[in-house]
């Protein structure tokens, strides 16, 4: 009795009942593996789609209905800094003579502009050069001496002192002035104001277009900007002809400057 096989569906041990349990088990294992692989692939696809949705915010795809507009924001302000290039060119028979005179004049100029409140960190040497000079005599080149040139870039933060700085430089031997550029020392706050004005103008334009098209304006899905701030040159090299020999202090006007930000905005549109 102990060695007799069990009847019904309660097969146990090495089954010889013909029910086919061994092949069924072998079939179910790869089936479950396939289900797990498909499930994992589905989860990966969902995660990828979610990531794509965040990735394309600000870079709308072809399926998104959008409207693109551009506008300009502008803020006008007074400059608060002047950049001036002042130089001395000296020609003598020898290099030593030219250097000695040029150095004496330039050092006197630098000392004087410091008296007007120009800080040492706002004075930068931008050129120092020595070149031989020649004459053409009897069909041959004859050396006549040497030319030494030195120039410094000055930042004058007290704009009321610009005329005095230029006049004093001329009195002390400056014979080269590259120009006066008026700039705004820290324009970022003004750029932000111009940026906000540009966004307001872009939104107003987009609302007009959306209203004409019979759609609703959605959220911003793209934004870019370009800086239109270019400081002008208001005092050019030609004015340097008046320098030297105790000339009167010139009247230098700084005027005003525009800080411009051009914006391009893409809005999502809703039906």
trRosetta pair geometry for C-beta under 8 A, 3 or more apart (Angstrom, degrees):
i j d omega theta_ij theta_ji phi_ij phi_ji
1 4 5.8 -43 -155 6 37 118
5 11 7.8 -6 -177 -128 106 74
5 16 6.8 -106 -97 53 151 95
5 17 6.8 173 161 -72 141 91
6 10 4.9 -81 143 95 138 97
6 11 6.3 -178 70 -105 109 33
6 12 5.9 56 13 18 138 97
7 10 7.5 34 76 46 40 96
9 19 7.4 106 -130 -107 69 156
11 15 4.2 42 169 -116 130 120
11 17 5.1 -115 -98 6 127 138
11 19 6.1 -144 -22 23 152 139
11 21 6.4 -166 80 -13 141 146
12 15 7.3 129 50 -75 11 88
15 19 6.6 -55 160 40 138 104
15 21 5.5 52 51 35 159 124
15 22 7.1 -168 56 -33 110 95
20 23 5.2 -42 -173 43 90 110
20 24 5.8 96 128 -28 87 100
21 24 5.6 -60 -147 38 34 115
21 25 6.4 34 159 -22 69 103
22 25 6.1 -57 -153 32 28 107
22 26 6.7 23 154 -14 62 108
23 26 5.6 -59 -150 39 35 112
23 27 6.3 36 153 -22 69 106
24 27 5.6 -57 -151 35 32 112
24 28 6.4 31 155 -23 67 106
25 28 5.8 -53 -144 31 34 110
25 29 6.9 41 159 -28 63 99
26 29 6.4 -46 -155 19 31 113
27 30 7.0 -67 -167 40 35 97
27 31 6.4 32 147 -21 68 117
28 31 5.3 -63 -149 39 37 118
28 32 6.2 36 158 -20 73 103
29 32 6.2 -56 -151 34 28 106
29 33 6.6 28 152 -18 62 108
30 33 5.2 -54 -147 37 39 117
30 34 6.2 44 154 -24 69 101
31 34 5.7 -52 -152 32 31 112
31 35 6.6 32 150 -20 63 103
32 35 5.5 -50 -148 33 36 113
32 36 6.4 36 153 -19 66 104
33 36 5.8 -55 -152 36 31 111
33 37 6.5 32 151 -19 65 106
34 37 5.7 -54 -148 35 33 111
34 38 6.3 30 156 -17 67 106
35 38 6.0 -56 -147 38 29 109
35 39 6.2 30 154 -19 64 109
36 39 5.7 -56 -145 38 29 112
36 40 6.3 30 157 -19 64 107
37 40 5.8 -56 -148 37 28 110
37 41 6.3 28 154 -19 64 107
38 41 5.7 -56 -148 37 31 111
38 42 6.4 34 152 -23 64 105
39 42 5.7 -54 -150 32 32 113
39 43 6.6 30 154 -17 65 104
40 43 5.8 -54 -151 36 33 110
40 44 6.4 35 152 -19 66 105
41 44 5.6 -52 -149 36 33 113
41 45 6.4 37 152 -22 65 105
42 45 5.6 -53 -150 34 32 113
42 46 6.6 33 152 -19 64 103
43 46 5.7 -51 -149 34 34 111
43 47 6.4 32 154 -16 65 105
44 47 5.8 -57 -150 39 32 110
44 48 6.2 33 152 -22 66 107
45 48 5.6 -54 -145 36 31 113
45 49 6.4 31 156 -19 65 105
46 49 5.9 -55 -148 35 30 109
46 50 6.5 30 154 -18 64 105
47 50 5.7 -55 -150 36 32 111
47 51 6.3 32 153 -18 65 106
48 51 5.7 -55 -149 37 31 111
48 52 6.3 35 152 -23 65 105
49 52 5.5 -50 -146 34 33 114
49 53 6.5 39 152 -27 63 100
50 53 5.7 -49 -154 26 33 114
50 54 7.0 23 152 -9 63 102
51 54 6.0 -60 -156 40 36 104
51 55 5.9 38 149 -26 70 110
52 55 5.3 -55 -140 36 33 116
52 56 6.1 16 166 -10 68 110
53 56 6.6 -66 -147 40 22 98
53 57 7.5 41 149 -41 56 92
54 57 5.9 -35 -160 -1 40 114
55 59 7.6 -42 138 50 67 119
56 59 5.1 -100 -150 75 60 86
56 60 6.7 88 162 -114 100 24
56 61 5.4 -8 -169 -36 150 98
57 221 6.4 -116 -158 -147 58 78
58 221 6.1 -152 -79 170 27 53
58 222 5.2 114 -163 -99 49 57
58 223 7.0 -60 -137 20 96 75
59 222 6.6 98 -81 -97 32 108
60 64 4.1 -107 -167 69 110 141
60 66 5.1 125 80 -44 171 145
60 221 4.9 63 -61 127 109 136
60 222 6.1 -88 -8 -34 96 120
60 266 6.2 -139 0 141 126 141
60 268 7.3 165 -100 -87 137 86
61 64 5.5 104 57 -2 66 100
64 221 6.8 -128 155 136 153 172
64 268 6.4 -71 180 -119 111 96
65 215 7.9 -123 139 -159 133 156
65 268 6.9 81 80 -163 67 67
65 269 5.0 -82 125 63 102 93
65 270 7.9 143 79 -79 122 25
66 221 6.3 -102 -110 54 124 129
66 222 7.5 37 -160 15 150 118
66 266 5.1 6 179 -179 134 100
66 267 6.4 152 -158 79 76 42
66 268 5.8 -51 -102 -102 76 44
66 269 6.3 152 -123 2 19 89
67 206 5.8 134 105 -145 122 95
67 209 5.9 167 -175 106 143 132
67 210 6.4 -145 13 -71 165 87
67 213 7.8 -170 -89 20 138 155
67 217 7.6 -75 43 -116 131 84
67 266 7.3 161 79 -155 37 57
67 267 5.2 -16 60 61 88 95
67 269 5.2 73 -16 -47 105 121
68 222 7.5 -26 -108 75 97 126
68 264 6.8 7 -175 -180 100 94
68 265 7.3 169 -150 88 56 43
68 266 4.8 -22 -98 -101 82 79
68 267 7.8 180 -82 20 33 67
69 202 4.9 148 102 -159 112 82
69 205 4.7 158 -165 99 144 119
69 206 4.7 -128 -4 -67 145 87
69 209 6.9 -173 -76 8 120 143
69 264 7.5 179 93 -151 38 55
69 265 5.7 -14 63 62 83 89
69 267 7.4 10 10 0 105 107
70 202 6.8 -44 -153 -109 12 106
70 262 6.8 12 -178 178 106 93
70 263 6.7 176 -150 92 62 50
70 264 4.6 -22 -99 -101 92 74
70 265 7.5 158 -91 17 40 68
71 198 5.0 158 99 -163 95 70
71 199 7.7 168 67 -72 128 13
71 201 3.7 173 179 102 145 108
71 202 4.0 -141 11 -63 125 73
71 205 6.0 180 -69 2 118 137
71 262 7.6 -180 93 -151 34 58
71 263 5.8 -11 61 60 77 93
71 265 7.6 -12 16 9 101 111
72 198 5.9 -69 174 -110 14 98
72 201 6.9 -31 54 77 44 158
72 228 7.4 -5 -142 8 107 154
72 260 6.2 -18 -169 -163 105 102
72 261 7.4 153 -157 81 56 44
72 262 5.3 -27 -103 -102 76 72
72 263 7.7 168 -93 19 26 73
73 193 7.6 -173 157 121 122 54
73 194 4.0 138 117 173 102 61
73 195 5.8 -177 62 -74 154 10
73 196 6.8 128 -143 61 155 39
73 197 3.4 134 -142 77 102 91
73 198 3.0 -91 -23 -38 107 81
73 199 7.2 0 -56 2 137 58
73 200 7.7 95 -98 35 111 88
73 201 6.6 -173 -75 13 75 122
73 260 7.1 152 82 -155 52 51
73 261 4.9 -10 61 61 102 93
73 262 7.9 -172 23 -81 69 26
73 263 6.7 36 -6 -7 107 113
74 194 5.8 27 -101 -131 15 106
74 197 6.8 -92 31 97 41 147
74 258 5.4 -17 -163 -167 107 111
74 259 7.1 150 -155 77 53 50
74 260 4.9 -10 -103 -103 84 79
74 261 7.9 -172 -74 25 44 61
75 190 5.0 -155 87 -168 138 89
75 193 4.8 63 -69 98 150 118
75 194 4.6 -113 -4 -66 100 89
75 197 7.0 159 -55 2 87 144
75 258 7.3 144 74 -156 38 59
75 259 4.8 -15 62 59 91 102
76 256 5.4 33 179 156 101 129
76 257 7.2 166 -150 86 62 34
76 258 5.4 -33 -96 -97 73 69
76 259 7.7 -175 -83 17 24 73
77 184 6.1 53 94 -96 127 139
77 187 8.0 173 54 -124 145 87
77 190 5.5 -80 -16 -112 148 144
77 256 6.8 167 88 -161 22 90
77 257 6.2 -28 67 65 71 82
77 259 6.4 13 14 -9 113 112
78 254 6.8 70 -170 109 86 125
78 256 5.6 -61 -91 -111 57 76
78 257 7.6 109 -135 19 15 82
79 82 7.3 92 128 -69 128 68
79 159 7.5 118 99 -85 89 142
79 182 3.9 128 76 164 169 101
79 183 5.7 110 -145 70 117 12
79 184 5.5 -116 -123 -65 63 63
79 231 7.4 85 -104 -135 131 110
79 254 5.1 -135 56 176 109 119
79 255 7.6 39 8 73 111 66
79 256 7.6 176 -12 -135 77 30
79 257 5.5 70 -56 -6 93 126
80 157 7.0 13 150 -156 80 73
80 159 7.2 -113 -148 -33 37 119
80 184 6.1 58 21 -132 89 57
80 185 5.5 -70 81 -1 105 103
81 155 5.9 -13 -173 -169 113 97
81 156 7.2 149 -163 75 59 49
81 157 5.5 -24 -110 -106 82 64
81 159 7.9 -130 -99 -67 14 95
81 182 7.4 147 82 -155 48 54
81 183 5.4 -30 73 69 99 83
81 184 7.3 123 25 -132 95 12
81 185 4.5 94 -18 -63 135 97
82 155 7.4 150 78 -157 46 48
82 156 4.5 -17 64 60 100 100
82 159 5.9 114 -21 -112 117 81
82 162 5.4 13 61 -97 166 126
82 180 5.5 -9 -173 -170 111 101
82 181 7.0 152 -158 76 57 43
82 182 5.4 -27 -101 -97 76 67
82 183 7.8 150 -98 21 28 71
82 252 7.7 60 -127 135 158 141
82 254 7.0 -109 -74 -104 110 108
83 153 6.4 -7 -172 -175 96 99
83 154 7.1 158 -156 82 47 50
83 155 5.7 -19 -100 -100 71 68
83 156 7.9 -172 -78 19 23 74
83 180 7.1 153 75 -156 49 48
83 181 4.6 -12 55 58 103 97
83 183 6.5 24 -9 6 110 117
84 153 7.4 153 79 -159 42 51
84 154 4.6 -18 63 61 93 102
84 155 8.0 173 21 -82 74 22
84 156 6.2 28 0 -9 118 114
84 162 7.3 158 -55 -144 138 92
84 165 6.8 139 49 117 166 133
84 166 7.2 -128 -152 -77 150 91
84 177 7.2 -36 -173 -154 93 96
84 178 7.9 142 -179 56 47 83
84 179 7.6 -150 -132 97 52 38
84 180 5.1 -7 -95 -104 84 80
85 126 6.9 -61 -129 46 106 144
85 151 5.8 24 180 169 93 123
85 152 7.4 175 -148 87 54 37
85 153 5.5 -25 -96 -101 73 68
85 154 7.7 179 -82 18 24 76
85 176 7.7 -53 128 129 94 90
85 177 6.5 133 85 -165 72 47
85 178 3.1 -2 72 35 136 118
85 179 6.3 30 28 39 106 62
86 109 6.4 -159 130 166 134 143
86 113 7.9 170 34 -57 157 146
86 151 6.5 173 90 -153 34 78
86 152 5.8 -15 63 59 84 83
86 154 6.2 18 6 -6 112 120
86 166 7.9 -159 -94 -114 119 61
86 169 4.9 -87 -149 -156 141 152
86 174 5.0 -43 -173 -137 99 143
86 176 7.3 126 -171 86 36 70
86 177 5.9 -7 -105 -106 60 74
86 178 7.9 -110 -50 12 27 84
87 127 6.8 -8 -111 66 132 119
87 149 6.3 20 173 -175 125 89
87 150 6.2 -178 -149 96 84 42
87 151 3.0 -37 -87 -94 112 94
87 152 7.2 159 -82 13 63 56
87 174 6.6 108 68 -151 28 87
87 175 7.5 -61 97 65 72 56
87 176 3.6 -28 69 75 105 119
87 177 7.4 -169 25 -71 77 33
87 178 7.3 66 -6 -31 114 95
88 102 5.5 161 110 -148 116 78
88 105 4.7 151 -137 102 162 127
88 106 5.1 -134 22 -66 133 88
88 109 7.2 -174 -41 -11 121 144
88 149 7.3 -180 91 -145 47 51
88 150 5.8 -1 54 58 86 85
88 151 7.6 171 17 -81 51 59
88 173 5.6 34 -122 123 122 100
88 174 5.7 -90 -74 -111 80 49
88 175 6.3 77 -130 24 52 82
88 176 6.9 -147 -62 23 17 99
89 102 7.7 -18 -149 -114 15 115
89 147 6.4 -2 -174 -173 94 104
89 148 7.4 169 -152 87 48 46
89 149 4.6 -8 -106 -103 81 90
89 175 5.8 -88 35 75 88 113
89 176 5.8 83 -18 -31 104 124
90 98 5.0 157 110 -159 102 76
90 101 4.9 173 -158 92 152 109
90 102 3.9 -141 17 -68 135 93
90 105 7.2 156 -61 21 127 137
90 147 7.1 160 84 -153 42 56
90 148 5.1 -12 62 60 94 92
90 149 7.7 175 22 -78 62 45
91 98 6.3 -15 -136 -113 20 117
91 133 6.1 17 -144 -12 122 157
91 145 5.5 95 173 106 88 131
91 146 7.0 -178 -146 90 63 35
91 147 4.6 -23 -95 -97 88 77
91 148 7.8 173 -82 19 39 64
92 95 8.0 159 74 -88 102 9
92 97 3.6 -134 141 104 151 111
92 98 4.0 -161 29 -63 103 74
92 101 6.5 133 -46 17 134 130
92 145 5.6 -158 108 -170 26 127
92 146 6.4 -19 65 58 67 80
92 148 7.9 -9 19 6 97 106
93 97 6.1 39 49 39 74 148
93 144 7.9 -89 -116 156 62 52
93 145 4.7 -84 -106 -110 30 101
93 146 7.6 26 128 15 17 81
94 97 4.7 95 59 7 86 101
94 98 6.9 -155 92 -4 45 88
94 145 7.4 -71 -28 -145 25 79
94 146 6.5 -1 166 19 18 121
95 98 5.8 -62 -149 40 32 109
95 99 6.0 29 157 -18 69 110
95 130 6.0 37 -136 -163 107 138
95 146 4.7 -20 -82 78 63 169
95 148 7.3 106 -153 -61 65 113
96 99 5.9 -57 -144 38 27 109
96 100 6.2 29 158 -23 63 108
97 100 5.8 -55 -147 33 28 112
97 101 6.6 17 162 -9 64 107
98 101 6.4 -62 -149 41 27 101
98 102 6.0 22 159 -15 65 116
98 130 7.3 128 97 -130 134 96
98 145 7.3 132 -57 163 124 104
98 146 4.9 -123 -1 93 151 96
98 147 6.6 -161 -152 -132 150 15
98 148 4.1 146 141 -3 109 113
99 102 5.8 -61 -139 43 27 108
99 103 5.8 26 164 -20 66 112
99 130 7.5 -19 -71 -95 99 123
99 148 5.3 160 -79 -93 55 165
100 103 6.1 -58 -145 36 22 108
100 104 6.5 21 158 -19 60 109
101 104 5.8 -56 -149 34 31 112
101 105 6.5 25 157 -15 65 107
102 105 6.0 -60 -151 38 30 107
102 106 6.2 20 158 -13 67 112
102 148 4.4 -120 -13 102 159 121
102 149 7.5 -123 -141 -93 144 16
102 150 5.8 124 162 9 117 114
103 106 6.0 -60 -140 42 28 105
103 107 6.0 28 162 -19 66 110
103 150 7.7 72 -86 2 53 158
104 107 6.1 -56 -144 37 24 109
104 108 6.5 25 156 -19 60 108
105 108 5.8 -59 -152 35 29 111
105 109 6.5 30 152 -20 65 105
105 172 6.1 145 -161 147 75 83
105 173 3.7 -78 -147 80 128 146
105 174 7.5 169 158 -59 113 50
106 109 5.5 -50 -148 33 36 113
106 110 6.4 34 155 -18 67 104
106 150 5.1 -27 -79 91 157 132
106 152 7.2 130 -162 -19 108 116
107 110 5.8 -53 -146 37 32 110
107 111 6.3 33 155 -19 65 106
108 111 5.8 -54 -147 37 30 111
108 112 6.3 30 154 -21 64 108
108 172 4.7 -160 112 -165 115 129
108 173 7.3 75 65 24 126 114
109 112 5.8 -60 -151 36 29 111
109 113 6.4 22 158 -16 67 105
109 152 7.7 171 106 31 122 130
109 168 7.6 140 -135 123 68 89
109 169 5.1 52 -141 -127 113 77
109 172 4.9 173 -76 94 74 137
109 173 7.2 -109 -52 58 111 85
109 174 5.8 92 -106 -56 144 107
110 113 6.1 -54 -144 36 30 104
110 114 6.6 35 154 -22 62 105
110 123 6.1 96 -141 -170 100 154
110 152 6.7 85 -87 -5 101 170
111 114 5.9 -57 -157 31 31 114
111 115 7.1 37 147 -24 61 100
112 115 5.6 -50 -162 24 39 115
112 116 7.3 31 146 -13 65 100
112 168 4.9 -161 151 151 138 131
112 169 7.3 -177 82 -74 131 56
112 172 6.1 -165 -3 -35 151 153
113 116 5.5 -52 -158 35 45 111
113 118 4.5 -16 147 34 95 140
113 123 7.1 134 91 -91 130 124
113 154 6.0 -86 177 -125 157 143
113 156 8.0 -98 -166 -88 110 99
113 165 5.4 53 -120 -140 94 101
113 168 7.2 168 -71 88 65 129
113 169 7.1 23 -62 -69 109 99
114 117 7.8 135 -176 -5 36 7
114 118 5.7 -91 -93 66 40 81
114 119 7.8 70 -129 -115 80 16
114 120 7.1 20 -110 -69 118 70
114 123 7.7 -49 -70 -34 90 146
116 156 7.6 -20 118 -130 123 106
116 158 7.4 -146 157 61 88 124
116 161 4.6 145 -180 179 116 139
116 164 6.0 167 -112 101 134 117
116 165 5.4 -138 68 -79 169 90
116 168 7.5 -174 -40 25 130 152
117 157 7.5 -100 126 56 110 92
117 158 5.4 41 82 5 143 134
117 161 6.5 162 41 -10 112 170
118 122 5.4 -123 -174 86 80 121
118 123 6.3 87 140 -57 115 102
118 154 5.7 -26 -152 -161 149 108
118 155 7.1 146 -147 73 97 55
118 156 5.9 -53 -92 -100 106 67
118 157 7.8 147 -110 13 60 82
118 165 7.2 83 -39 -114 132 132
119 122 4.7 87 61 8 81 106
119 123 7.6 -154 97 -8 46 88
120 123 5.9 -63 -154 32 38 109
122 154 6.5 50 137 -163 91 56
122 155 3.8 -106 -161 54 107 101
122 156 7.7 138 149 -63 138 31
122 157 7.2 -104 -109 -25 164 102
123 152 5.7 0 -170 175 85 131
123 153 7.5 158 -154 78 38 53
123 154 5.8 -2 -105 -105 72 72
123 155 7.9 -126 -59 22 43 75
124 152 6.4 150 76 -161 36 78
124 153 4.8 -15 63 54 94 99
125 128 6.3 6 172 -37 125 108
125 150 6.9 -42 -144 -169 107 96
125 151 7.5 125 -154 85 61 44
125 152 5.3 -48 -95 -101 50 80
125 153 8.0 -179 -92 13 5 76
126 151 5.7 -44 63 96 92 93
126 152 6.6 131 9 -131 84 26
126 153 4.9 68 -31 -25 129 104
127 149 6.4 -26 130 121 115 101
127 150 6.5 174 97 -145 72 35
127 151 4.4 25 48 39 108 98
128 148 8.0 -8 -168 -172 73 86
128 149 7.3 -179 -142 93 32 60
128 150 4.8 13 -107 -108 77 85
129 148 7.3 172 89 -150 49 46
129 149 5.0 -1 55 55 92 98
129 150 7.9 180 22 -72 58 51
130 146 6.1 3 -172 177 93 116
130 147 7.2 161 -153 83 46 51
130 148 5.2 -10 -102 -101 78 75
131 146 7.0 162 83 -158 36 69
131 147 5.0 -15 62 59 87 100
131 149 7.9 8 9 2 103 106
132 143 5.8 -48 -178 -133 118 109
132 145 7.7 173 -155 103 60 30
132 146 5.6 -46 -105 -103 50 75
132 147 7.8 129 -142 16 4 80
133 143 7.2 103 78 -158 50 65
133 144 5.3 -58 105 63 96 93
133 145 5.2 -5 52 68 114 71
133 146 6.4 -179 5 -99 90 19
133 147 5.3 88 -49 -26 115 103
134 141 4.8 -4 -178 -172 140 98
134 142 6.4 139 -161 70 79 37
134 143 5.6 -50 -101 -97 75 46
134 144 6.4 139 -130 4 20 87
135 141 7.6 149 78 -156 37 52
135 142 5.1 -26 66 66 86 95
135 144 4.9 71 -15 -44 103 125
136 139 7.6 12 177 -112 91 17
136 140 7.4 166 -154 81 60 23
136 141 6.0 -32 -101 -97 66 59
136 142 7.5 157 -102 18 15 81
137 140 6.5 -33 73 64 63 73
137 142 4.8 -10 27 3 114 133
149 176 7.4 36 -153 -2 107 158
151 176 6.1 -75 -93 96 117 127
151 178 7.0 76 -176 -27 147 119
154 165 7.0 -169 124 174 158 143
156 159 6.8 111 119 -95 103 42
156 161 6.1 -145 -168 80 121 99
156 162 5.5 138 104 -90 157 77
156 165 5.9 -121 -94 -11 142 164
157 185 7.5 19 -119 -63 98 144
158 161 4.6 50 97 6 106 115
159 162 5.8 -13 -164 -23 53 114
159 182 7.9 41 -118 -124 124 108
159 252 8.0 -130 -177 98 85 108
159 254 5.4 -25 -161 -48 145 142
161 164 5.2 -62 -163 48 65 113
161 165 5.7 72 139 -31 86 101
162 165 5.7 -56 -149 33 30 113
162 166 6.5 24 157 -14 66 107
162 180 6.8 71 -165 -142 130 146
162 252 4.5 -80 106 61 130 143
163 166 6.0 -59 -150 38 30 107
163 167 6.2 26 156 -16 66 110
163 249 3.9 79 149 167 102 103
163 250 5.2 -149 -132 70 91 51
163 251 6.1 -3 -92 -94 139 30
163 252 5.4 -171 -65 6 80 97
164 167 5.7 -55 -141 40 31 109
164 168 6.0 29 161 -17 66 109
164 249 5.3 -16 -80 -120 48 137
165 168 6.1 -59 -146 39 24 107
165 169 6.3 26 156 -21 62 109
166 169 5.7 -54 -147 34 29 112
166 170 6.5 29 155 -18 63 105
166 177 7.1 35 -137 -113 102 148
166 180 8.0 -52 -72 -65 130 130
166 243 6.6 -103 171 -97 86 113
166 249 7.0 115 68 -145 90 67
166 250 5.8 -38 90 31 140 106
166 252 7.3 116 -1 -40 143 134
167 170 5.8 -57 -154 35 31 111
167 171 6.5 32 151 -20 65 106
167 243 7.8 -153 -113 -123 34 79
167 247 6.0 -132 -133 87 79 78
167 248 6.5 -53 -119 151 129 23
167 249 3.8 -74 -31 -90 145 66
167 250 6.9 174 -60 1 91 67
168 171 5.5 -52 -147 35 35 113
168 172 6.3 20 158 -10 67 111
169 172 6.1 -67 -148 44 29 102
169 174 3.9 3 155 4 94 147
169 177 7.7 109 106 -84 140 108
169 243 6.7 -26 95 -155 91 131
170 173 8.0 152 -174 19 26 11
170 174 5.5 -73 -82 59 40 96
170 242 7.5 -45 -112 115 159 62
170 243 3.2 -142 -100 -166 117 80
170 244 4.7 -100 -168 -40 89 33
170 245 7.1 -47 154 32 101 50
170 246 7.5 -156 113 -42 99 11
170 247 5.0 -27 116 31 153 108
171 244 7.7 157 -73 -138 24 24
171 245 7.6 -76 -110 74 52 11
171 246 5.1 59 -111 -90 94 52
171 247 7.4 -141 -60 29 75 62
173 244 7.2 42 -132 -119 26 87
174 177 6.8 66 148 -61 120 88
174 243 5.8 -52 92 156 95 139
174 244 7.0 -136 74 -71 57 78
175 240 7.5 93 178 163 39 112
175 243 6.9 -177 -111 97 39 111
175 244 5.7 36 -94 -70 80 132
176 240 6.5 12 -154 -172 24 154
177 180 7.9 -12 169 -40 113 83
177 237 6.5 165 88 -131 73 55
177 239 6.8 -63 88 85 138 85
177 240 3.6 -180 37 -94 103 113
177 243 6.1 121 -23 -13 127 151
178 237 6.4 -25 -145 -89 30 94
179 233 5.3 -24 179 -156 136 118
179 235 6.1 148 -163 89 60 68
179 236 5.5 -14 -112 -127 98 40
179 237 6.0 -47 -62 -53 83 66
180 233 7.4 125 73 -160 47 70
180 234 6.3 -53 91 67 95 81
180 235 3.5 19 38 53 111 122
180 252 6.4 -29 98 -153 170 137
181 231 5.7 78 177 126 103 124
181 232 7.7 -176 -142 99 75 33
181 233 5.5 -48 -95 -103 80 68
181 234 7.5 126 -121 16 33 78
182 231 6.4 -158 85 -169 52 110
182 232 7.3 0 51 67 91 73
182 234 5.6 6 2 12 113 129
182 254 4.7 141 -123 -151 151 86
182 255 7.0 150 62 50 158 87
182 257 6.9 -163 111 -48 104 125
183 231 4.4 -35 -97 -106 83 157
183 257 7.7 37 -132 -45 34 171
184 187 4.3 92 95 -76 121 95
184 190 6.6 -14 145 17 162 150
184 231 7.6 -164 8 -89 71 113
184 257 6.3 -142 -32 70 107 140
184 259 7.0 -42 28 -68 155 118
186 189 6.9 43 127 6 96 98
187 190 4.9 -61 -165 48 70 115
187 191 5.7 78 134 -31 87 97
187 229 6.2 124 149 -161 160 165
187 259 5.6 176 -168 -112 117 134
188 191 5.3 -49 -146 33 35 115
188 192 6.6 38 154 -22 65 99
189 192 5.7 -49 -153 31 34 112
189 193 6.8 35 148 -17 63 101
190 193 5.6 -50 -152 35 38 113
190 194 6.3 36 150 -17 67 105
190 259 4.2 97 134 36 118 167
191 194 5.6 -56 -147 40 33 110
191 195 6.1 41 151 -27 67 104
191 227 7.0 -27 -129 -121 124 104
191 229 7.1 -73 -88 -32 99 140
191 259 5.9 -110 -75 168 57 126
191 261 5.8 101 -160 -60 75 126
192 195 5.4 -47 -144 31 32 117
192 196 6.6 32 156 -18 63 102
193 196 6.0 -55 -151 35 30 108
193 197 6.6 30 151 -17 63 106
193 259 7.7 76 65 86 99 128
194 197 5.6 -55 -150 37 34 113
194 198 6.4 38 151 -22 66 105
194 259 5.1 -137 -37 113 143 92
194 260 6.2 -166 -167 -132 146 19
194 261 4.2 132 117 10 110 104
195 198 5.7 -56 -153 35 30 113
195 199 6.5 30 151 -18 65 104
195 225 6.5 -13 -123 -123 99 161
195 261 4.7 -36 -77 97 63 164
195 263 6.7 102 -149 -65 66 125
196 199 5.6 -50 -147 35 34 111
196 200 6.5 37 153 -20 64 103
197 200 5.7 -52 -150 35 33 113
197 201 6.4 30 153 -16 65 106
197 261 8.0 125 58 54 91 104
198 201 5.7 -56 -148 38 32 109
198 202 6.2 32 154 -20 66 107
198 225 7.3 105 99 -121 157 113
198 261 5.2 -107 -20 95 146 95
198 262 6.8 170 -132 -137 143 19
198 263 3.9 128 140 4 128 120
199 202 5.6 -53 -144 37 32 112
199 203 6.3 33 156 -21 65 105
199 263 6.0 -42 -68 100 60 173
199 265 6.8 102 -128 -65 70 144
200 203 5.9 -54 -148 34 29 110
200 204 6.5 29 154 -18 63 105
201 204 5.8 -53 -149 35 32 111
201 205 6.4 31 154 -17 65 106
202 205 5.7 -57 -150 38 32 111
202 206 6.2 30 154 -19 67 108
202 263 5.6 -87 -40 96 142 116
202 264 7.8 158 -119 -136 141 18
202 265 4.4 102 153 20 146 131
203 206 5.7 -55 -144 38 31 110
203 207 6.3 33 155 -21 65 105
203 217 8.0 105 -157 164 77 158
203 265 7.4 -32 -63 92 62 163
204 207 5.8 -53 -148 34 29 111
204 208 6.6 32 153 -20 62 104
205 208 5.8 -54 -153 33 32 113
205 209 6.5 27 153 -14 65 107
206 209 5.7 -57 -149 40 34 109
206 210 6.1 33 154 -20 68 108
206 217 5.8 100 133 -121 107 133
206 265 6.9 -79 -47 95 138 117
206 267 5.0 96 -169 1 148 146
207 210 5.7 -53 -141 38 31 111
207 211 6.2 33 157 -21 64 106
207 217 5.7 -65 -96 -26 65 150
208 211 5.9 -55 -149 35 27 111
208 212 6.5 25 154 -17 62 107
209 212 5.7 -55 -148 37 32 110
209 213 6.2 19 156 -10 66 111
210 213 5.8 -64 -145 45 30 104
210 215 5.2 -94 -159 78 82 81
210 216 6.5 47 172 -155 129 11
210 217 4.5 -115 -40 -58 171 89
210 267 7.6 -63 -61 99 128 142
210 269 6.1 -171 -117 -124 106 108
211 214 7.7 38 -178 -70 30 31
213 269 7.6 -16 91 -160 139 150
215 269 4.6 38 135 177 140 114
215 270 6.4 157 178 71 92 43
215 271 6.2 -62 -129 -117 91 29
216 269 6.8 143 74 -165 47 65
216 270 4.2 -29 70 67 104 100
216 271 7.4 3 20 77 95 17
217 267 5.4 -22 -159 161 91 146
217 268 8.0 109 -176 78 49 54
217 269 6.4 -41 -110 -110 42 68
217 270 7.5 -24 59 19 7 90
218 221 7.8 23 101 -29 112 107
218 267 6.1 149 61 170 67 85
218 268 3.4 -50 78 89 131 94
218 269 6.0 -151 4 -84 100 14
218 270 4.9 112 -60 -31 105 99
219 267 7.2 -179 98 -150 23 71
219 268 5.5 17 52 30 65 116
220 223 6.0 26 169 -52 127 109
220 265 6.0 -62 -131 -166 110 103
220 266 7.0 103 -162 75 66 55
220 267 5.9 -50 -99 -99 52 65
220 268 7.8 -154 -89 1 6 82
221 266 5.4 -66 70 105 80 102
221 267 7.0 110 14 -144 85 18
221 268 5.0 82 -23 -46 125 95
222 264 7.8 -34 125 119 99 88
222 265 7.1 147 89 -164 68 38
222 266 3.3 24 51 36 110 123
223 263 7.0 -24 -161 -167 88 101
223 264 7.2 153 -154 85 40 60
223 265 5.5 3 -107 -111 77 70
223 266 7.2 -129 -56 24 46 76
224 263 7.3 155 86 -156 44 56
224 264 4.8 -5 60 56 90 104
225 261 5.5 -4 -173 -180 124 101
225 262 6.4 152 -159 83 66 51
225 263 4.8 -24 -100 -101 91 68
225 264 7.2 -171 -79 18 42 70
226 261 7.5 158 78 -160 40 57
226 262 4.8 -12 58 61 90 106
227 260 7.5 118 -177 86 47 67
227 261 6.2 -28 -111 -108 53 71
227 262 7.9 -136 -59 23 9 80
228 258 7.9 -28 110 117 104 104
228 260 3.3 -44 78 93 118 114
228 261 6.6 -158 18 -77 91 20
228 262 5.6 85 -35 -21 118 99
229 257 7.8 59 -153 155 89 115
229 258 7.6 -152 -115 106 67 61
229 259 4.9 -1 -97 -134 115 65
229 260 6.0 173 -63 37 58 67
229 261 7.9 -3 -33 -62 95 66
231 257 6.4 -20 -118 -130 68 146
232 255 7.9 -26 63 75 128 141
232 257 7.1 -167 13 -109 94 98
233 236 6.2 74 140 -83 117 79
234 252 7.7 108 111 -170 113 88
234 253 7.2 -114 162 83 137 69
234 254 7.1 138 60 -137 165 34
234 255 6.2 -173 -111 13 148 124
235 239 5.6 -49 -176 23 86 154
235 252 5.8 -19 -74 -134 144 108
236 239 6.2 123 68 -2 54 95
237 240 5.5 -37 -172 6 55 119
238 241 6.3 -26 179 -2 53 111
239 242 6.1 -42 -179 22 61 110
239 243 7.9 69 132 -28 69 96
239 250 6.7 65 -177 -131 122 172
240 243 5.2 -40 -164 12 59 120
242 247 5.2 132 156 -161 79 157
242 250 6.5 99 95 -69 143 121
243 247 5.8 -122 -123 27 28 142
244 247 6.5 49 53 -17 38 112
247 250 7.7 8 132 -44 117 87
